[in-house]
Amino acid sequence: MTQDRLVVELIVTLKGWRLLLQLRCSTNRITDIVKAVVVLHHAST
């Protein structure tokens, strides 16, 4: 899987999560959460 395709797939997954719309924390914390999701997603594939 190419890096671009992986990024697109992750963005689609994250957009499906309404959780990110409801987060009321700093953008740095949101970035850390997204990075963790990327690592978990990569580990599960």
TADA-V516506 format. One record per run of one state. SS is the DSSP state (@ for helix, = for strand, . for the rest). FROM is the first residue (numbers start at 0). TO is the last residue. If there is no record, write none. Layout:
# TADA-V516506
ss->SS from->FROM to->TO
ss->SS from->FROM to->TO
This chain:
# TADA-V516506
ss->. from->0 to->1
ss->@ from->2 to->15
ss->. from->16 to->17
ss->@ from->18 to->21
ss->. from->22 to->25
ss->@ from->26 to->43
ss->. from->44 to->44
